[in-house]
Amino acid sequence: MVAELLFGRNKVSEQNWDRFLAAEVTPRFPDGLTVYDAKGQWRNPETKTISRERSKVVMIAVPPGADNDARLQAVIEAYKTRFKQQSVGLILRPSCVSF
């Protein structure tokens, strides 16, 4: 399985992002991950306005496991709480992965 987390960073500095990654993501997925910069846009469901912002995408290859959803949701909730974000995107897809 491959999980991609989409994090908007309009108000999140690079230093704060690095701290978040080290404190929240890496401990939950210590076997490895890939992070890359992106440009994203998102439409606020209440105001219907579109915001464009710097983004980070975290791609994680995870073996099948019952705790994957809980670990991913914990990362999402931590980001939303810490940086007062309304949402974090999550894409899950089956995949054939080897290292």
ABEGO torsion letter per residue (X at the ends): XBBBBBBBAAABBAAAAAAAAAAAAAAABAAEBBBBBBBBBBBBAAAGBBBBBBBBBBBBBBBBBAAAAAAAAAAAAAAAAAAGBABBBBBBBBBBBBX
